Amino acid sequence: MLIHYNQTSDILYYEVLDIPLPELQFLKTLKVAFHHPTKDEVVIHSIRLPKNSTIADVIYDLKTKVELSSPNAELRVLEVFYHKIYKIFPLHEKIENINDQYWTLRAEEIPEEEKNIGPNDRLIHVYHFKKDINQTQQIQNFGDPFVLVVHEGETLAEVKKRIQSKLQVSADEFSKWKFAFISMNRPDYLQDSDVVPTGFQRREVYGAWEQYLGIEHADTAPKRVYTVNQNRHAYEKPVKIYN
């Protein structure tokens, strides 16, 4: 028990459970980071439910633990990895096979503008990026990715106004930002007059994370503060083993 990857440790960790182990084996615990729409603090909640539960059950449980902007706010759960959104979970998806060890599970409120999407509107992914100084053709993503509704015929200038309002960026700072259509990690810079949905419609889609609207700027935004919900059902203690 104390040997891991051919290295011996002198510390053994044990966990004190609040329910019998046989019952725990039928449950699944997921760590979900809740992003409030107006606060920088991110609270990580441990959601423990039967393995046959769905994402809808996770959201129902999460609503009892978080502060919502309004009582009628709707939530969604996303899978995020290396500052990209890889999946928006459908409500019926079972939680048994969801992996939160390598992927970050993020919960957030669904913006009002997304609840009445027109037939010609679409949701696109928007990511922050900067150029890799060692590889001129490569880019590095950072910060919090998000999804955004773009309307038919909407120009970049119109989209930028909504993004600036969403991210609460000063006009001086925002004027330094560049926008690009990015496919397969290569930026195609846009002008204010370019119609944003057109670029997404004319490209072959390999995956939602491979085609997105990129925002190039320095990584100077305040970092979100991550805290863990202390209302836990189980806890761990280290035990010192003396030889």
C-alpha positions in Angstrom: 0.0 0.0 0.0 2.9 2.3 0.6 4.7 1.6 -2.7 3.7 3.6 -5.7 5.6 3.6 -9.0 8.5 1.8 -7.2 8.7 4.6 -4.6 8.0 4.0 -1.0 6.1 6.6 1.1 5.9 6.8 4.9 2.5 8.5 4.8 -0.8 6.5 4.6 -4.0 8.4 4.0 -7.3 7.1 5.2 -10.8 8.4 4.6 -13.6 8.5 7.2 -17.0 7.8 5.6 -20.3 8.9 6.9 -22.1 5.9 5.3 -21.2 2.2 5.1 -18.8 1.3 2.3 -21.2 -1.1 0.5 -23.7 1.8 0.1 -20.9 4.1 -1.1 -20.0 1.7 -3.9 -23.4 2.3 -5.4 -22.8 6.1 -5.5 -20.8 8.4 -7.7 -19.1 11.6 -6.5 -18.4 14.4 -8.9 -16.6 17.6 -8.3 -18.4 20.4 -10.0 -17.0 24.0 -10.2 -19.8 26.5 -10.2 -19.1 29.8 -12.0 -21.4 32.6 -10.9 -22.3 35.0 -13.7 -21.2 38.1 -11.8 -18.7 36.9 -9.2 -15.0 36.0 -9.7 -15.1 33.3 -7.0 -15.6 29.7 -8.2 -16.9 27.2 -5.6 -16.2 23.5 -6.2 -19.0 21.3 -4.9 -18.9 17.6 -4.4 -22.1 16.1 -5.7 -22.8 12.5 -4.5 -25.6 10.6 -6.2 -26.5 7.1 -7.2 -24.5 5.9 -10.2 -27.6 5.7 -12.4 -28.4 9.4 -11.9 -28.4 11.9 -14.7 -27.0 15.4 -15.3 -30.5 16.7 -14.6 -30.1 15.1 -11.1 -26.7 16.8 -10.6 -28.2 20.2 -11.5 -31.2 19.7 -9.2 -28.8 18.9 -6.3 -26.4 21.7 -7.2 -29.3 24.3 -7.2 -29.7 23.6 -3.4 -26.1 24.5 -2.8 -25.3 27.6 -4.9 -26.4 31.2 -5.1 -28.3 31.9 -8.3 -28.8 35.3 -9.9 -32.6 34.6 -9.9 -34.9 31.8 -8.6 -35.7 30.8 -12.2 -32.1 30.6 -13.4 -31.4 27.5 -15.5 -28.0 25.7 -15.2 -25.9 23.6 -17.5 -22.8 21.4 -17.0 -19.8 21.6 -19.3 -16.7 19.5 -19.8 -13.6 21.8 -19.9 -10.0 20.8 -20.6 -7.0 23.1 -21.2 -9.3 26.2 -21.5 -11.5 24.6 -24.2 -15.1 23.4 -23.9 -15.3 19.8 -25.2 -18.9 19.0 -24.3 -22.1 20.5 -23.0 -23.8 17.6 -21.3 -27.4 16.7 -22.2 -29.7 16.5 -19.2 -30.4 12.8 -19.8 -26.7 11.7 -19.7 -25.9 9.2 -17.0 -23.2 10.3 -14.5 -21.7 6.8 -14.1 -19.1 7.1 -16.8 -18.3 10.8 -16.4 -14.6 11.4 -15.5 -13.8 14.4 -13.4 -10.2 13.4 -12.7 -8.7 14.9 -15.8 -11.6 17.0 -17.2 -13.1 19.9 -15.3 -16.8 19.8 -14.8 -18.1 23.4 -14.9 -21.7 24.4 -14.0 -23.0 27.8 -15.0 -26.3 29.7 -15.6 -27.7 29.7 -19.1 -27.8 33.3 -20.4 -31.3 34.6 -21.3 -30.2 35.3 -24.9 -29.6 31.6 -25.4 -33.1 30.6 -24.3 -34.8 32.0 -27.4 -32.4 31.2 -30.2 -33.8 31.8 -33.7 -33.7 29.2 -36.5 -30.7 30.9 -38.1 -28.8 31.7 -34.9 -26.1 29.5 -33.6 -23.9 28.9 -30.6 -20.2 29.3 -31.1 -17.3 28.7 -28.8 -15.2 31.7 -27.8 -11.7 31.2 -26.3 -8.9 33.5 -25.2 -5.5 32.9 -26.8 -2.0 34.2 -27.2 0.8 33.4 -29.6 3.4 30.8 -28.6 6.7 32.8 -28.6 8.6 29.6 -29.4 6.4 28.5 -32.3 5.1 31.4 -34.5 2.3 29.2 -36.0 1.0 27.9 -32.7 -1.3 29.5 -30.2 -1.9 28.9 -26.5 -5.4 29.1 -25.0 -5.9 30.5 -21.5 -8.7 31.8 -19.2 -12.3 30.8 -19.1 -13.9 29.7 -22.4 -17.5 30.5 -23.1 -20.3 30.0 -25.6 -22.0 32.8 -27.4 -25.0 33.3 -29.6 -24.3 34.8 -33.0 -27.2 36.0 -35.1 -27.7 35.8 -38.8 -25.8 38.6 -40.6 -24.1 39.8 -37.4 -20.8 41.5 -37.9 -17.7 41.3 -35.8 -18.2 44.9 -34.6 -21.7 43.9 -33.2 -20.4 40.7 -31.6 -17.5 42.6 -30.0 -19.9 45.0 -28.2 -21.7 42.1 -26.7 -18.4 40.4 -25.7 -17.1 43.5 -24.1 -20.3 43.9 -22.1 -20.2 40.2 -21.1 -16.6 40.3 -19.9 -16.8 43.8 -18.4 -13.5 44.9 -20.1 -12.6 48.6 -20.2 -12.6 50.3 -23.6 -8.9 51.1 -23.4 -8.0 47.4 -22.8 -10.6 46.1 -25.2 -9.2 48.2 -28.1 -6.0 46.1 -27.9 -7.8 42.8 -28.4 -7.7 41.1 -31.8 -10.3 38.6 -33.0 -9.8 35.6 -35.3 -11.7 32.7 -36.7 -9.6 29.7 -35.6 -9.7 26.3 -37.2 -7.2 23.5 -36.4 -5.3 25.8 -34.1 -4.6 28.4 -36.9 -6.0 32.0 -36.6 -7.6 33.8 -39.5 -7.9 37.4 -38.3 -11.2 39.2 -38.8 -12.2 42.8 -39.6 -15.1 44.6 -37.9 -17.1 44.4 -41.1 -16.8 40.6 -41.4 -20.0 38.6 -40.8 -19.2 36.2 -38.0 -21.6 33.3 -38.7 -20.4 33.1 -42.3 -17.0 31.8 -41.3 -18.4 29.0 -39.2 -20.8 27.9 -42.0 -18.2 27.7 -44.7 -15.7 25.5 -42.8 -15.7 21.8 -42.3 -16.3 21.1 -38.7 -14.0 18.5 -37.0 -15.3 19.2 -33.6 -16.7 22.2 -31.7 -13.4 22.7 -29.9 -11.5 22.8 -33.2 -13.4 25.7 -34.6 -14.0 28.8 -32.6 -13.8 32.6 -32.3 -10.5 33.4 -30.7 -9.6 36.6 -28.8 -6.0 37.4 -28.8 -4.7 39.5 -25.9 -2.3 39.5 -23.0 -3.2 37.3 -20.0 -3.8 40.2 -17.6 -7.3 39.4 -16.4 -7.8 38.8 -12.7 -7.6 35.1 -11.8 -10.8 33.5 -10.5 -10.6 32.4 -6.9 -11.3 28.7 -6.5 -12.7 27.6 -3.1 -13.9 24.2 -2.0 -17.3 23.8 -0.4 -16.6 22.9 3.2 -19.9 21.1 3.6 -18.4 17.7 2.9 -19.7 14.2 3.7 -16.3 12.6 4.1 -12.8 13.7 5.0 -9.3 12.5 4.8 -6.5 12.5 7.4 -2.8 11.7 6.9 -1.2 9.1 9.1 2.5 9.2 9.7 4.1 5.7 9.5 7.1 5.3 11.7 9.7 2.7 10.7 
